[in-house]
Amino acid sequence: MIPAVRRRDAEGGGLTAEWRALREQVRLEAGRRFAAGEKTAVIAKELRVSERLVERWRRAWREGGPPVGGLNGAS
């Protein structure tokens, strides 16, 4: 689901729109899985992100917001 290489925009100043959209899809999928009661380790493995990142997203989700934090640091 996550491409192995992140491409930067033409100016090199940030993630491409395509990457930002993909990152958002991954976070939203994590939120759906939280609601379904899936375990952090399973979500992390299947979405190809770290457990630590999934834990951050789950904490934000529990506090009433959407999963936040990026695949490339905080967003």
N, C-alpha and C positions, 0 to 999 in steps of 0.2 A: 504494500500500500504506500509506503514512504519511499520516494526515490533515494538511491544510495548517495547521490551527489546533489547538493543544493546549489542552484545557480543564482547569481546575483543579477540585478538589473543592469542596463547598459552603463550607468554611471558607477556601478559598484557600491552604491550606497545602501542597499537593502535587499530584501528578498523580492523575487519577482511576484507579480500578481498571481501567477499560477501556483507558486509555492505557498503564498499566503492563503489562497483558497483551499489548497490541500491540507494545510495545517489546521485550518478551521474545521474541515470535514472530520479530521482525526479527533479533534477535541469534542465535537458534537457526538461522534460515535462513542467515545469514552463515556459521555454523559448518559447516553441510552443504556450502555452496559452497567453503569452504576445503578440506574433505576431498576434494572433487571436483577441486581444483586450479584453480579459477577465479581470474582476475586481480582484484586489488583494485579497479581502475577500473571493471570490468564490474559487480562486486558493488555498489559504491557507486552507480553510475548506476541499476541496476535496483531497488535497495532505497531509492533516493532519500535517501541520507545522504552525508556527506562522505567523501572518500577517507581523510582523516586518522582519522576515527572507525573506518573499516574496518581501517586499519592497526593501531590500538590493539586492536581485537577480535582480529585475526589474531595479534598478538604474544601476547596472553593465551592464545589457543587453542594456539599452538605450545608454550607453557610448561606445557601439560597441563590447563588449566582451560577452562571455557566462555568464550565471548566476554563481556567485561565492559565497563563504561563505558556511559554513557547517551546517549540522543539529546538529553538536556537536561543535559549535563555528566556527571560521574561519578555512578554510582549505588551 
